[in-house]
Amino acid sequence: MDNFSAFLSFMAFVLLLKQILIVEGISDTTKDDGFMGILGAIVDNSSRIGKEESVAMQIAAEDFFNKNNQRLDLKIRNSQGDPLQAALAARSLIDTDQVQAILGPQTWEEVSLVAEIGSKRHIPIMSLADATPEWATELCTFLVQASPNKLKQMEAITAMVQRWEWHQVTIIYEEKDFSATAVLSHLSNALKEVGAEISHYVALPSLASSWSEHLEGLKISQNRVFVVHLSLPLAIELFEKAKRMKMMEKDCVWIITDPFASLVLSLNASTISSMQGIVGVKSYIPKNEPHFREFHDKFCQRFSLEYPEEENHEPSIFAAQAYDAAWTVALAMREKKQGRQQILSKILQSDFHGLSGKVQFTDRTISPAHTFQIINVMGERYIELGFWSDGLSFSQTIGESATFSSSTNGLRQVSWPGGTQGTPKGWSPPTSANPLKIGVPTRASFKQYVEVEMEKDHLGNNISFSYKGLAIDVFKATLDELPFDLPYNFFPFDGTIDALVEQIHLKKFDAAIGSIAIRANRYQHAEFTPPYTESGLVMIVPVRSRTQEKAWLIIKPFTNALWVLIGATSIYNGFVIWLIERNHCPELKGSISNQVGTLIWLAFSTLFSLNRNKLKSNLSRITMVVWLFMSLVITQTYTAKLASLLTLPQLEPTVVDVFALQNSNAMVGCAGASYISKYLEEVLHFHHNNIKNFSGADEYAPALRSQEVSALFLNLPLAKVFLAENCKSFTMTGPTYNVGGFGFAFPRGSQLLPSVTQAMLKVSEKGTLQDLEQKMLASQKCMDMDPEEDECLSLSVSPSYFWVLFLFTGGTSSMALAIYIFRAYNSK
């Protein structure tokens, strides 16, 4: 009896030990030395990807047995794409089939539930989902991401956008796609680095029947570059609807990503016919490798037998990844009697070249893909345009002989939608159904540039707004130069210029016009046309009379050069007359000092009175007549000029430069809520307390007259208007500081901006811009000053006014002197 009890106890111990070994993942393989263990897999057999994964895993198990003579029992469950079904399948595989690892599923919604179960039971889960969040591998310690991160695919798309010179794209994705968040964020950041952006995010719901509003919005939008990141069924539905809506025609660009791009070959001819001209970025498979060619033949044969309803039997990247995942686990399970933690460690230590590329793990995530293939759908298939490699850019081939180019010249010719060969511009002008929304500021300090007036009906109700000013005129003249019609509507904006520019970034307006200064900090929200005004910041100060120079006012009518010329001519003429008449007149003889004094008296007396002495020689008489005529003209000019200087004040600026303002600690003014205050403080180094901001242009002149501020700083275009209205009391002085002029604002990367810029340059080159500005300034008449007074304030008279007269009198005197010398010489 005791022996029997001992036997029962021994058997119970053996059974208990066996159960413990099973739980720990250590199986008894004494019955089959080639048996390694049981591998589970969860796939969605209702999808093309699931079908390919199922076949690829079976081939991997068979290939491993044929190569290593070690058998792996593969248990595959069908989740039908349902996360709950995937979770139930995982429990069945673990509890019933006692698997040591699980491959799949395909979506993160399924993986999240399976990973939670696997981590609790210490079962390695090889996720084949497109993306797994970083926190998931930290939370689920037995979760391994077996499909490579495809975020680099977004950089390939960015390179295409940059090289084809598009600036905005529309991204279309599935509303419930978890992986889209990381993908869109990466694409957005990559586009910003090359000066482009995502203009619209379109999240499509799972039910295609509710897409009408989304697709109508796409059809009327200006942007025509669409990046499609959808699953296979939704992408097929999208392109069929897009074709019916005539969105697969000229000027449209469609770029598709994985998983759809890698499954194009699985589509039938009727489906592909709705996708002509689209460009795809798909994962690269080294198809020329002997290992892959062998796999390809086996896959096509088995796939056609198991799924005869599928027209195409070519394996995609998803089949290759499933094969590599199964092979990875098989290698990790080769050693007998090892626990699940050991299997996980072996998986993470994997390092080999699989069908899909390098298999190596970092932080329980397989190495990301760095090479992608660019395809172009044509006919019933697609053509291979080339490749994009991270850090190397585009090439038509891959491998050691590949030649890389940073431009799309490294790719083959693309056939775009509509059958066009030339690169589409990627946008279309606004239509009457969707006109351009243009913001116009209502707080402009100078209404001459932009003015918004509210029009009312006879009952006093606001019915509409009217817009006028130089900015409006320039904008309309620019539109006349565009090669296409540009429908638009003006909308008043009651806010600062900075806030108006920001509204463009927020997509409240499509553009903004007015007195918008082009500033560097505003480029974060918008881009600008070339300035339609002169650029610069100037200083305006009051003027004062030059009282300190009245003592020398008598010499101001003539310039110094003219005074010297008058003196030299008078002395020369006096010398000629003295020389000719000294033999006829005894008063011209005597001592040398007497003769010099007589010569000087004779030279200058003619300027103020007629010489009463009778001249004896005809030569001296001719010289005297011309000399007297010149003297008469000069004295009359001097008298008139001196009278004007005595009766009209001479004005000068009260301040010459900013240094005088800073040294005197003077107050200066500028427009409120503008960048000028910051410029005065940071660049010109005025103290903050010495800067006064004005809310309106009507405050400028009173503040300067009352000496509330000593100087006013304005943009050069506004300064011209201010001085046109106040031309008597103020003047512009000092240097012109280089700041941006006034321009029109458009969204960053706007497809319309280059055309508007070109049209604006045409307006400037034709002189239209200058005419509009002069017309605006001419309307601002200075009522407190006579135009004739302005002429009297001209500079002193220079020799250029009398050069003919001086040449005539000098020539006459010289001729008389020459004749006199000739006669004197012959008389000897």
Buried (B, 14 or more C-beta within 10 A) or exposed (E): EEEEEEEEEEEEEEEEEEEEBEEBBBBEBEEEEEBBBBBBBBBBBEBBBBBBBBBBBBBBBBBBBEEBEBBBBBBBBBBBBBBEBBBBBBEBBBEEBBBBBBBBBBBBBBBBBBBBBBBEBBBBBBBBBBBBBEEBBEEBBBBBBBBBBBBBBBBBBBBBBBBBBBBBBBBBBBEEBBBBEBBBEBBBEBBBEBEBBBBBEBBBEEEBEEBEEBBEEBEEBBBBBBBBBBBBBBBBBBBBBBBEBEBBBBBBBBBBBBBBBBBBBBBEEEBBBBBBBBBBBBBBBBEEBEEBEEBBEBBBEBBBEEBEEBEBBBBBBBBBBBBBBBBBBBBBBBEBEBBBBBBBEBBBEBEEEBBBBBBBBEEBBBBBBBBBBBBBBBEEEBBBBBBBBBEBBBBBEBEEEBEBBEEBEBBBEBBBBEEBEEBBBBBBBBEEEBEBBBBBBBBBBBBBBBBBEEEEEEEEEEEEBEBBBBBBBBBBBBBEBBEEEBEBEBBEBEBBBBBBBBBBBEEBBBBBBBBBBBBEEBEEBBBBBBBBBBBBBBBBBBBEEEEEEEEEEEEBBBBEEBBEBBEEBBBBBBBBBBBBBBEEBEEBEEEEEEBEEBBBEBBBBBBEEEBEEEBEBEBBBBBBEBBBBBBEEBEEBBEEBBEBBEEEEBBBBBBEEBEBBBEEEBBBBBBBBBBBBBBBBEEBEBEEEBBBEBEEBEBBBEBBEEEEBBBBBBBBBBBBBBBBBBBBBBBBBBEBBEBBBBBBBBBBBBBBBBBBBBBBBBBBEEEBBEEBBEEBBEEBEBEEEEEEEEEBEEEBBBBEEBEEBBEBBBEBBEBBBEBBEEEEEEEE
